[in-house]
């Protein structure tokens, strides 16, 4: 899970979502949840438009905003419809999820703390790396906060298929960054750009972000002790700039 920047909606779509919300607000509160579900299912055009906008800023090739592995196929309501029906059509309450994360792990779970605040991390609001530490060698998340712990459990972030996938991603990225370094030394700009494009389209964008972030933190030499040459590449300003560039 990585931090994502949610873009604003086109005026026409924003107005359509607001009208749908206003229609729900106009009915009795006890009927809102059932009506919200019916209204959401019946508005295929709105669902498609929301899904298209979510895919535009999803990591990699339209990856799930929770696991970062599978293709995002579902529009997930971060705060469930049953709990907050008036947020059914709220743009800020929509995330792109794969069917596994949406239907088999998160589902309608939405834990809150004693003050009623959400415990799940929203990657468009929160920086997951403030709450979760990723072991690059094990591919597992270690919670740093209560919110990190709850998110790991509810979203199944440490399920075996994901930890193994992150381990493989680390190896693949190591090869790609080595290729970038070779191109850099040869001043091969085209290959450097191609490598960065390939890196961006890989699953598990959280592994890329962890590698880049951890390379500048105290203890980086220990973290990358088995790949000291890789650490040197990750510290190159040119690569860091290309990885963070929007182009």
N, C-alpha and C positions, 0 to 999 in steps of 0.2 A: 504494500500500500504506500503510495507516494502523495505528496501535496499536489493538488491540481487547481488551476485557476479557472473559475466558472465565468464564461463570457456573458454579457447581457444578451437578451433576446431581441429579435426584430420587433418593432412596435406592433405589427399586426398580430403576431403570435402572442405577445405579452397581453394584448387586449383580449384576445380570445380566451386565454387562461383566466384572466380576471373576471370575464363574464361568467365563465363556468363556476368560479368560486362564489361570485355574487348569487348565482342561482342556488347554490347549496346553502348559503347563509340565510336565504329567505325562507327556508323550510324549518319546521320545529327541530330542536337540537336532537331529540331522541330518534328522529328519522334520518338524520344527516349521514350516519355511517352507511346504512343500507343504500341510501340514494347515491352516495358518493361512489360506491362500488359499481352500481348500475350505470351511473353516468360515465365513469372511467372506461368501462368495457364498451360502451356504445359510441364513444368518440374516437374512432380509429384514426381519423385524420390528425387529431391533436396528438395522440400517442405516437404516431409516425413522425410528426414534426419534432416532438420532444426527443425521441430516440435519435433522430438525425443530428440534432444540436449536441446531444451528449457524446455521440461518436466523434464529433469534430475535435473535442479536447480530451478524449480518453487516451490513456497511454498506449504506445505501440500501435499495433494494427487493431484499433477498436477493442482493446482488452478490458476485461472486467475491472472496475474501479476498486474492488475489494481484494481479490486474489492476484490480479495482474497476469494471470496465466491464460484462461480461456477467453474466447471471443465474447464480448458483451452483447447478449441477445435480448435482455429484459430491461425495462425501465423500472427500477426499484424505488419505492417510496421509503426514504430514509426513516422518517417517522411514519409508522404504518397507518393506513387509511382507517382501520378500526379504532385507532387511538386518537388520531387528529384528522378527522374527515375534511376539515376546512383547508388542510394543506395538500389535498389530493391533486390539485392543479397548480400548486406553487412551484415555480421553477427551482427555487432553492431547496426543495425537498426531493428532487429527482437525481438519481445516480444510475449509471450504466452498470449492470451486473450480468454475470453469466447465470444460466439456469441452476447450476449447482449451488453457487453462493446464495442466490435469491430464494430458491425453493427448498433447498435441503439443509441450509445452515442458518442464515439470518432469519428467513421467513418473516414472522410478525414480531420477532423479539425486539424490544427497545428498552433496555434497562435504564433506570434513572437513579440518581443518588438521593440522599435524604432530603435535599432541597428541591427535588424535582428536575434537576438538570440531566441532560442526556449523558450517558456514560460511553456510548458508542462514538468512535471517531468518525467525523465526516471529512473525507480527504479534500473537499472544496472549502473547508473552513479551518480545519486543524492541520498542523504539520505532524504526520504520524511519527516522524523520527524524534519528536520530543517526548513521545510516549512509548516507543518501541525501539529496541536495539536488535539489529539483524546480525547473526553470526554468519559470516561469509563462508566459513568452512562447513558448518552444520546445516546451513540453510534454514535455521529456526529463529523465530522471534523470541526475545526475552523482554517481557513487559517492564517498563520503567515506572509506570503509574497505574493507578486503579483503572483508568480508562483504557490504558494499553492492555491490561489483563482481561478486561471484559470484552474488548474488541477481538482479541486473539481467540477467546473461547467461543463467542457468538458466531464469528465469521469463519472459524476453523482454520485460522491462518497457519497453524503448524501441522496440518494433516500431511500424511506421509508423501503424497504425490506432489505437494507443493514444496516441501523441504528438499526432496530429491531434484525437483525441477530447478530450484534456486542453486543447488550445488552444480548442476550441469550448466546453468546460465553463467555462473562464475568462470567456469573453464572456457566456455565459448567466448565470453567477453575478453578473457585473457588473450586468446588467440587474435581476436579482432584488434585489441589495443596494440599488440605486437606488430600487426600489419600496419596500423596507423603510424607507429614509430618508424618502421622501415620507409614508409612513404614520406614521412616528415624529413628524415635524413636525406632522402633523395629529392626533396623539394617537389614532390609529386602531389600537387594540389588536388587534382581530380580524384585520385585514390583516397586521399585523406577525407574529402567530402563524402565519397561513397562509403567509406568505413563508418563514418558518423551516422549516415542515413541508415545503414544496416544495424548499427547499435540501437538506434531509436526504435526500430521496428521489432526488436527482440521482445519476447515475453519477459516478465519479471523485471520491469523497470526499476523496482525497488532495489535490485542487486546493483544496477548501474549507479543509482543514487548513493547507495551505501558505500560503494567503492570510491566514488568521488569525494564524499564527505569524510570518510574515515581516513583517507590519504593525508589529510591536513591536521588530523587530531593527534594529541599526545598518544604515544603507543603505536603509531602507524607502522613503525618498523617491525614491531612484533606481530601486528595483524597480517602484514604482508611478508612475514619472514620466509615463507616458502616461495615467494615471487618478488624478490627485491627489485628486479628489473622492471616489473610491472608498476611498482610504486613510483619509480622514477618517471615513467611515462604518464601516470595519473597526475603527477605534479606539474606537468608541462602546461604553462598558461594557455598556449594555443589550443591544446585539446580541451581544456576546461571551458574555454570560451566557445568553442564549436559545439560542445555538448549542451551548453546552456542557451545557445542562440536559438531564436524562434524560427530560423530559416533552415 
